[in-house]
Structure formats: C-alpha cells, structure tokens
Amino acid sequence: MNQAEEYLSQNKYAEHRNETKGYIGRLVNEGCLHLIKAKLEVIKTK
C-alpha cells in the first residue's frame, strides 16, 4: 500500500467514526438510547 492509499484509508476510518458518534449522540438525545454504566441499552419505540 502506498502512502496516498494509506492516508485515504485513515481519512475514511475517521470519517466513519465521526458519523457513528454523531448517530449515537442523536439517538441519545432523542431518548431512544440510554447509557447505563458504560453499557448501551436500546429502547424500542415501535
């Protein structure tokens, strides 16, 4: 893997991580997801 490809894959990883954090944060704010003692508990709203 050359230098440019390695840098691109690191960027993709960081981008994905930030999207995931944003999604989890949104669920917590909406009250669908509760953080209890560092464990995730999903509350089904259907």
Residue pairs with C-beta under 8 A, 6 or more apart in sequence:
1 9
24 33
27 33
28 34
28 35
31 43
32 42
32 43
32 45
33 40
33 41
33 42
33 43
34 40
34 41
34 43
